[in-house]
Amino acid sequence: MSKPLLEFPCIFPLKVMGRDADDFEGFVTEIVQRHAPQSAQEVSCRLSSGGKYISVTVTFVAETQEQLDAIYGELSHHQRVLMAL
């Protein structure tokens, strides 16, 4: 059996990209908070050079692979999200 890629719990930086809108940072952090309510979060944002897109990085303590799968699932199925890494 192969070793898992991550050992939990772990500090996990999640980067989400979308079109720049005033509430995109809050939208992303709300979804992460819903799945990781006990985790302290560090959030940083960066605009694209043209100002059309924004990336939001939320760093938090991930407890399980299932938790990460749920966060990625909700984000990747939302129309506002262009990419989640």
Secondary structure, 3 states (H helix, E strand, C coil): CCCCCCCCCEEEEEEEEEECCCCHHHHHHHHHHHHCCCCCCEEEEEECCCCCEEEEEEEEEECCHHHHHHHHHHHHCCCCEEEEC
